[in-house]
């Protein structure tokens, strides 16, 4: 698979997602019912963060038991993380930031990769490495909607999945931007519901998130910019 093909595959997964739930799974036995609840609510693209010892086993379990789910690995910060994600069967990988060595490793890997960026310099570095689809993180702290509008001018080919500080209330305003493919968020699987194993409640949150693609933004309509390559 060429780098261009990997970018096209990643863009297709993210453009169809609307919301990518950012999932931290503490108990392996929760992985499959959680994925089933999210998929049942209409959310198929899932990011499992490498923040717990069971994360990679959770990816394997979901890939095996919930074939409708498009499972990726998040919190990727090293080449070893990339290799582990691919070995676990992840369909894509996501980083919170991107060093030159990580971008180089991602170029060599066979896994579609979403590098994290926060500044224009980060965007330039990612694009020089061949990545036009990126994660703006942490989105709220980086300037949120204002930053994404500003980035659209000098980087018309760049597309983003903003993550960090986004919830159901503000997500439609992000999704209305021409350079946003989807948003990421942890609100679909909050700690309280995960601890209670309240899968029906998580499925309801997934349904609300899946419906965001049909909602109008609450704020002013952004001025159109040159379309992104998606």
C-alpha positions in Angstrom: 0.0 0.0 0.0 1.4 3.4 -1.0 1.5 6.4 1.3 -1.1 8.1 -0.9 -3.4 5.1 -0.7 -3.0 5.0 3.1 -3.9 8.7 3.3 -7.0 8.1 1.1 -8.0 5.2 3.2 -7.6 7.2 6.4 -9.6 10.2 5.0 -12.4 7.8 4.0 -12.6 6.3 7.5 -12.6 9.7 9.1 -14.9 11.5 6.7 -17.6 8.8 7.2 -17.2 8.8 11.0 -18.6 12.3 12.1 -17.3 11.5 15.7 -14.4 9.3 16.6 -14.8 8.2 20.3 -11.5 8.4 22.2 -11.7 5.3 24.4 -9.6 4.4 27.5 -10.4 0.8 28.4 -9.4 -0.3 31.9 -11.0 -3.7 31.9 -10.5 -6.1 29.0 -14.0 -7.6 29.5 -15.5 -4.2 28.8 -14.0 -3.9 25.3 -16.5 -6.0 23.3 -19.7 -4.8 25.0 -18.5 -1.2 24.7 -17.7 -1.6 21.0 -21.1 -3.3 20.4 -22.9 -0.4 22.2 -21.1 2.2 20.1 -21.6 0.4 16.8 -25.3 -0.2 17.8 -25.6 3.6 18.1 -24.2 4.2 14.7 -20.5 4.9 15.6 -18.2 2.5 13.8 -14.8 4.1 13.9 -13.2 3.7 17.3 -9.9 4.9 18.7 -8.5 2.8 21.6 -5.9 4.8 23.4 -2.6 3.2 24.5 -3.1 4.4 28.1 -3.8 1.1 29.8 -2.1 -2.3 29.9 -5.1 -4.0 28.2 -5.4 -1.6 25.2 -3.9 -3.8 22.5 -5.7 -6.9 23.8 -8.9 -4.8 23.6 -8.1 -4.0 19.9 -7.7 -7.7 19.2 -10.9 -8.6 21.0 -13.0 -6.0 19.2 -11.5 -6.9 15.8 -12.4 -10.6 16.5 -15.9 -10.1 18.0 -17.2 -6.9 16.4 -16.3 -7.0 12.8 -18.4 -3.9 11.9 -16.1 -1.8 14.0 -13.2 0.1 12.4 -10.7 0.0 15.2 -7.7 2.2 15.5 -5.1 2.8 18.1 -4.5 6.2 19.7 -1.8 7.8 21.9 0.9 6.5 19.5 4.1 8.2 20.4 6.9 5.8 19.2 7.8 3.5 16.3 7.3 0.6 18.7 3.7 1.8 19.3 3.1 1.8 15.6 4.4 -1.7 15.2 2.4 -3.0 18.1 -0.8 -1.3 16.7 -0.3 -3.0 13.4 0.4 -6.4 15.0 -2.8 -6.1 17.1 -4.9 -5.6 13.9 -5.6 -1.9 14.2 -6.8 -0.3 11.0 -5.3 3.1 11.7 -3.1 4.8 14.2 -3.4 8.3 15.9 -0.7 10.3 17.6 -1.1 13.3 20.0 1.9 15.0 18.4 4.5 14.1 15.8 8.3 14.2 16.0 10.5 13.8 12.9 11.3 10.2 14.0 7.7 9.3 14.5 6.7 10.8 11.1 9.5 8.8 9.5 8.4 5.6 11.1 4.8 6.3 10.0 6.0 6.7 6.4 7.6 3.3 6.5 4.7 1.6 8.3 1.9 0.0 6.4 -0.7 1.5 8.7 -2.8 4.6 7.9 -1.6 7.3 10.3 -3.1 10.5 11.7 -0.4 12.7 13.1 -1.2 15.2 15.9 -0.5 18.9 15.2 -1.0 22.1 17.2 0.8 24.8 15.2 1.3 25.9 11.6 4.9 24.6 11.9 3.5 21.2 12.9 1.2 21.2 9.9 4.1 22.0 7.6 6.2 19.2 9.0 3.4 16.7 8.7 2.7 17.7 5.1 6.4 17.5 4.2 6.2 13.9 5.5 3.3 13.2 3.2 0.4 13.6 5.6 -2.5 15.8 4.6 -5.0 14.5 7.2 -4.1 15.5 10.8 -5.4 15.6 14.3 -5.6 19.1 15.8 -4.8 18.4 19.5 -5.6 19.6 22.0 -8.1 21.5 19.9 -9.6 23.8 22.5 -6.2 24.9 23.9 -4.9 25.3 20.3 -7.5 27.9 19.4 -10.4 25.7 18.4 -12.6 26.9 15.6 -10.6 30.1 15.2 -7.4 28.2 14.7 -9.0 25.8 12.1 -10.3 28.8 10.2 -6.9 30.4 10.3 -5.2 27.2 9.1 -7.5 26.9 6.1 -5.9 29.8 4.3 -2.3 28.8 4.1 -3.1 25.0 4.1 -6.1 24.5 1.8 -5.2 20.8 1.2 -5.1 20.0 4.9 -8.0 18.2 6.6 -8.4 17.8 10.4 -9.9 15.7 13.1 -9.9 18.2 16.1 -9.8 16.4 19.4 -9.6 17.8 23.0 -12.2 19.9 24.8 -15.0 19.0 22.3 -18.4 17.8 23.4 -21.9 17.3 22.0 -22.7 21.0 22.3 -19.8 22.4 20.3 -19.2 19.5 17.9 -21.6 20.8 15.2 -19.7 24.1 14.9 -16.5 22.2 14.3 -18.1 19.8 11.8 -19.5 22.8 9.8 -15.9 23.8 8.9 -14.8 22.8 5.4 -11.4 21.5 6.6 -12.9 19.3 9.3 -13.6 15.6 8.5 -14.8 14.6 11.9 -14.2 15.3 15.6 -12.8 13.2 18.4 -14.1 13.1 21.8 -14.2 11.1 25.1 -17.8 12.1 26.0 -19.3 9.0 24.3 -17.8 6.7 27.0 -17.5 8.7 30.2 -15.8 7.1 33.2 -19.0 6.9 35.2 -20.9 4.9 32.6 -17.8 2.7 31.9 -17.5 2.0 35.6 -21.2 1.1 35.8 -21.1 -0.9 32.6 -24.1 1.0 31.4 -24.0 0.0 27.8 -27.5 1.2 26.9 -26.6 4.7 28.1 -23.4 4.6 26.0 -25.4 3.5 23.0 -27.8 6.5 23.5 -24.8 8.8 23.5 -23.5 7.2 20.3 -26.9 7.8 18.6 -26.7 11.4 19.6 -23.2 11.7 18.2 -24.1 9.8 15.0 -26.9 12.3 14.4 -24.5 15.3 14.5 -24.0 15.0 10.8 -27.6 16.0 10.3 -27.6 19.0 12.7 -27.1 22.7 11.9 -24.2 24.5 13.7 -25.3 26.7 16.6 -23.0 29.6 15.6 -22.5 31.6 12.4 -21.9 29.8 9.2 -18.1 29.8 8.4 -17.0 31.5 5.3 -16.3 28.8 2.7 -12.6 28.2 1.8 -10.9 26.3 -0.9 -12.1 22.6 -0.5 -9.7 20.2 1.1 -8.3 17.2 -0.6 -10.3 14.4 1.0 
